[in-house]
Amino acid sequence: MKVITMGAHVLDVLVHPVESIPDGQGAHLVEQIKVTAAGAAGGTALTLAKLGASVRTAGAIGTDAAGDMLLMLLGQAGVDGSLLVRRDGIQTSASVLPIRPDGSRPAFHVIGANAAYGADDVPWDALADATHLHIGGPEFMGGDAAARILSYARERGVVTSADILAPGDPGLLEWIAPALPYLDYLLPNDEQVLGFTGAADLAAGCRALLDRGVGCVAATAGAEGALVVDAHGASPVPAYPVDVVDTTGCGDAFSAGFLRGVALGRDPRAAAALGCAAAALVAQGLGSDHGDFDLAAADAFAARP
């Protein structure tokens, strides 16, 4: 599997645990503050590398210290960041995430350079040499640009996929609609599916996306697991029960596990089971990069009684 993850890259600063924000100049002592690479492209790249894929990642970051650190963290994780373009005068996208004791978190976020990447920046030769292309956050470049990239990949036999960062909104669906017919796999969450389509239930919403041209929809549903919908029907895949520390990056980990399963020739339901296992492993610690696991460990986790 030679995959290019393309799109959103974020430097996350995570603080754990946070029950409240101090008033005024107050301060709280916490157990852990951690800096990680993240984002719908960057975070997915991290877990794909753990699961044995050869990963190159493409997108835009700033020429600032945050960009330097993001590149370093990706490289330490085995991700090739040489396709990232650096923008002067625009800061690297970053988030500060106060993690509550139950693993949920609000976010303080700067879009930054993620909004400055488009089709003119695409490494076309590298894309033609890949086996898989995953676009994280196609809404940043828009449906027409994403469609151009995805159609180029599809014409060269590259398996295509995407997930979405923005909340479910019918207007956003129309914004990315030109890209949908060029997606083999779309990996949204349940709230996005229901918001995009206005459907009464998740399966109906996923089928509405198939009607837009997507080959297969694998929608995550938090503690409920995932639902895989394609031309053969709808298959629920349960989540694995774990003690959740932090939900950051779980969706990206699911995407990585699902796509790795697809690349290994597993059927979509089995691929989603690997995605759920990867997400559960990441959820047990802080940040998108949590967990010292590989494909064998993820499969063993999924096979537990």
SVG drawing of the C-alpha trace seen along z (x, -y; Angstrom):
<svg xmlns="http://www.w3.org/2000/svg" viewBox="-37 -38 49 53">
<polyline fill="none" stroke="black" stroke-width="0.4" points="0.0,0.0 1.5,-3.3 -0.8,-5.9 -0.9,-9.7 -2.9,-11.5 -3.8,-14.9 -5.4,-17.9 -5.7,-19.0 -2.6,-19.0 -2.9,-20.3 -0.5,-20.7 -2.5,-19.8 -1.7,-20.9 -3.6,-18.7 -4.2,-19.4 -5.5,-16.6 -7.6,-16.5 -9.5,-19.8 -12.8,-20.2 -13.1,-24.0 -11.2,-27.0 -9.8,-29.1 -11.2,-32.6 -9.1,-35.7 -5.4,-35.0 -6.1,-31.7 -4.2,-28.5 -4.9,-24.8 -2.3,-22.0 -2.9,-19.2 -1.4,-15.7 -0.3,-16.1 0.3,-18.5 1.2,-16.9 1.9,-18.2 1.1,-15.9 0.6,-15.9 -3.0,-15.6 -5.6,-16.6 -7.8,-14.6 -4.7,-14.0 -1.9,-14.2 -3.7,-12.1 -4.8,-9.4 -1.2,-9.2 0.1,-8.5 -2.1,-5.4 -1.6,-4.2 2.2,-4.2 1.7,-2.2 -0.4,0.4 2.4,1.0 1.5,-1.3 4.1,-3.4 2.7,-6.9 3.4,-10.2 1.4,-13.2 0.5,-16.4 -0.9,-19.7 0.1,-23.2 1.8,-24.3 3.4,-27.5 7.1,-28.4 6.7,-28.9 8.0,-26.9 4.7,-25.0 5.3,-23.8 8.8,-22.7 7.5,-20.7 4.7,-19.2 7.2,-18.0 9.4,-16.6 6.6,-14.7 5.4,-13.2 8.9,-12.1 9.4,-10.4 6.2,-8.5 7.5,-7.2 5.5,-9.5 7.2,-11.2 6.3,-14.9 8.3,-15.9 5.1,-16.7 4.0,-19.3 4.2,-22.8 5.2,-25.7 3.5,-29.0 5.1,-32.3 2.9,-34.6 0.3,-32.0 0.6,-30.1 0.4,-26.4 -3.0,-25.2 -3.2,-24.4 -5.6,-23.5 -5.6,-23.7 -7.7,-20.9 -8.7,-20.8 -9.6,-17.1 -12.3,-16.5 -12.1,-13.5 -14.6,-11.6 -12.5,-12.0 -14.6,-14.6 -13.2,-18.0 -13.9,-21.5 -11.4,-22.9 -9.7,-26.2 -8.7,-26.1 -6.9,-28.2 -7.5,-27.1 -4.3,-28.7 -2.5,-27.2 -5.0,-24.4 -7.1,-26.9 -4.2,-27.6 -3.8,-24.2 -5.4,-23.5 -5.1,-21.6 -2.2,-23.7 -0.1,-22.3 -0.8,-18.7 2.3,-16.4 0.7,-14.8 3.6,-12.4 3.7,-11.1 -0.1,-10.7 0.1,-8.6 2.6,-6.4 0.4,-5.8 -2.0,-2.9 -4.4,-4.9 -5.3,-8.6 -7.1,-9.8 -8.3,-13.4 -8.8,-14.7 -11.2,-17.7 -12.0,-18.2 -14.2,-21.1 -11.1,-23.3 -10.3,-23.1 -13.9,-22.8 -15.6,-20.1 -14.4,-21.1 -10.7,-21.1 -11.2,-17.8 -13.0,-16.3 -10.1,-17.2 -7.6,-15.5 -9.7,-12.4 -10.6,-11.9 -6.9,-12.0 -6.2,-9.4 -9.1,-7.2 -8.0,-7.3 -4.6,-5.8 -6.1,-3.0 -5.6,-4.7 -8.2,-3.8 -9.8,-7.0 -11.3,-8.0 -12.1,-11.1 -13.5,-12.2 -14.9,-15.5 -14.1,-17.9 -17.0,-20.4 -20.3,-19.7 -23.1,-18.3 -24.8,-21.0 -26.7,-20.6 -24.9,-23.6 -21.5,-21.9 -22.7,-18.8 -23.4,-20.8 -20.0,-22.5 -18.2,-19.1 -20.8,-17.4 -18.7,-17.4 -16.1,-15.2 -18.5,-12.5 -18.7,-10.4 -14.9,-10.0 -14.8,-8.5 -14.6,-4.8 -15.0,-5.3 -16.5,-8.2 -15.7,-8.1 -18.0,-10.6 -19.5,-10.5 -23.1,-9.9 -23.9,-13.5 -22.5,-14.7 -24.4,-12.1 -27.7,-13.0 -27.0,-16.7 -26.0,-16.5 -28.9,-14.5 -31.7,-15.3 -32.4,-11.6 -34.3,-10.1 -31.8,-7.4 -28.1,-6.7 -28.6,-3.9 -31.0,-6.1 -28.5,-8.9 -25.7,-6.7 -27.8,-5.4 -28.5,-9.1 -24.7,-9.6 -24.4,-6.4 -27.1,-8.0 -24.7,-11.0 -22.1,-8.6 -20.0,-7.4 -19.0,-3.7 -19.2,-2.9 -19.9,-4.9 -18.4,-3.8 -19.9,-6.1 -18.6,-6.2 -21.1,-6.5 -19.0,-7.0 -19.6,-4.3 -22.0,-2.5 -19.2,-1.7 -19.7,-2.1 -22.2,-1.4 -20.9,-0.3 -23.3,-0.9 -22.7,0.1 -24.6,1.6 -24.8,4.9 -26.6,3.5 -25.9,2.0 -23.7,3.7 -23.3,2.5 -19.9,3.0 -19.7,2.7 -17.2,0.6 -14.7,2.2 -15.4,1.3 -12.4,-0.5 -11.7,-3.0 -11.6,-6.3 -9.0,-8.9 -9.3,-11.1 -11.5,-11.0 -9.1,-13.2 -8.0,-11.4 -10.4,-8.5 -12.1,-9.2 -8.8,-9.5 -7.7,-6.2 -10.9,-4.6 -10.2,-5.9 -6.6,-4.6 -7.7,-1.1 -10.5,-0.9 -8.3,-1.9 -5.5,0.5 -8.1,3.3 -9.3,2.5 -5.7,2.5 -5.2,5.9 -8.2,7.2 -10.6,7.4 -14.3,6.9 -15.7,3.5 -17.2,4.9 -13.9,6.6 -12.0,3.4 -14.4,1.4 -13.6,3.8 -9.9,3.0 -10.9,-0.7 -12.9,-0.3 -9.9,1.5 -7.5,-1.3 -9.9,-3.9 -10.2,-2.0 -6.4,-1.7 -6.0,-5.5 -8.8,-6.4 -7.0,-4.9 -4.4,-7.6 -3.8,-11.3 -3.6,-12.5 -3.9,-11.2 -0.6,-9.4 -1.4,-7.4 -0.6,-3.7 2.5,-1.6 0.7,0.9 1.1,2.4 -1.2,4.3 -0.7,7.6 -1.5,6.0 -4.6,4.3 -5.9,7.5 -5.2,9.3 -7.1,6.6 -10.0,7.0 -10.0,10.8 -10.3,10.7 -13.3,12.5"/>
</svg>
